[in-house]
Amino acid sequence: MISAIDVPYKWALMIREPMTRWSSGNATLLGDACHPTLPFLAQGAGMALEDGYLIARCLEHYENDLPRALERFESLRLERTSRIVRGSAANTKRFHNPALAHAEGAAEYVDREWSEERVKERYNWLFEYDVDAVEV
Ligand SMILES: Cc1cc2nc3c(=O)[nH]c(=O)nc-3n(C[C@H](O)[C@H](O)[C@H](O)COP(=O)(O)OP(=O)(O)OC[C@H]3O[C@@H](n4cnc5c(N)ncnc54)[C@H](O)[C@@H]3O)c2cc1C
């Protein structure tokens, strides 16, 4: 299949530390522009959608004060998006762990890392977030 591709492109997966701010005055960023992430939590589009929803709520709430609305939007999103970026980076080692190269080590590793308890620890907080419940 790979040899049938006309031009096989490769691209790098870059790890970046989360930004500490991304709004200034009347300008802000959202989505990948302010919290680019590795794909190992599959949350990039989810974060962009949550950003869009919350920025709309902040703009509505602080309708006469744009800088305040954008500052509030950023402060509401910093912790969660940073945790996702770092969690994705942490999964790099989990998904590409040398223990997975051999059947015996792999079984033990998967039993440990993908036990119900460990999976809940790593994923529940992601899916319990409710953009409507966030106080703007
Ligand atoms: C292979 C792959 C798999 C993925 N799987 C998942 C997944 O399972 N779950 C998940 O949640 N996320 C996933 N993502 C991540 C997700 O696609 C991104 O996080 C999301 O698209 C970011 O949205 P965005 O609007 O911030 O940026 P983008 O979707 O990149 O949108 C930016 C837009 O701006 C346009 N643009 C750029 N420069 C200019 C310019 N100068 N003028 C005008 N327009 C411009 C671009 O063409 C683009 O349309 C995946 C990404 C990839 C690459």
The ligand as an ORCA input file, in Angstrom:
! r2SCAN-3c Opt
* xyz 0 1
  C      -4.520     13.106     11.308
  C      -5.232     13.889     12.379
  C      -6.138     13.241     13.224
  C      -6.807     13.951     14.219
  N      -7.713     13.297     15.034
  C      -8.384     13.968     15.971
  C      -9.345     13.310     16.799
  O      -9.569     12.101     16.693
  N     -10.008     14.043     17.730
  C      -9.782     15.374     17.892
  O     -10.430     15.997     18.746
  N      -8.864     16.022     17.132
  C      -8.165     15.355     16.170
  N      -7.235     16.015     15.395
  C      -6.907     17.404     15.692
  C      -7.878     18.378     15.050
  O      -8.004     18.147     13.671
  C      -7.352     19.806     15.290
  O      -7.011     19.968     16.650
  C      -8.427     20.825     14.910
  O      -8.699     20.737     13.520
  C      -7.967     22.238     15.264
  O      -8.943     23.128     14.815
  P      -8.567     24.628     14.543
  O      -9.845     25.262     14.066
  O      -7.888     25.202     15.735
  O      -7.482     24.614     13.395
  P      -7.608     24.064     11.893
  O      -8.625     22.968     11.791
  O      -6.197     23.776     11.471
  O      -8.181     25.308     11.110
  C      -7.362     26.403     10.749
  C      -7.874     26.885      9.405
  O      -7.237     28.137      9.109
  C      -6.885     28.120      7.744
  N      -5.803     29.091      7.564
  C      -4.499     29.003      7.918
  N      -3.810     30.117      7.588
  C      -4.727     30.950      7.038
  C      -4.644     32.277      6.495
  N      -3.496     32.968      6.494
  N      -5.780     32.827      6.022
  C      -6.964     32.156      6.036
  N      -7.104     30.896      6.535
  C      -5.989     30.308      7.028
  C      -6.477     26.675      7.470
  O      -6.543     26.375      6.085
  C      -7.545     25.919      8.262
  O      -8.719     25.684      7.515
  C      -6.548     15.330     14.384
  C      -5.643     15.991     13.532
  C      -4.986     15.277     12.545
  C      -4.007     15.996     11.632
*
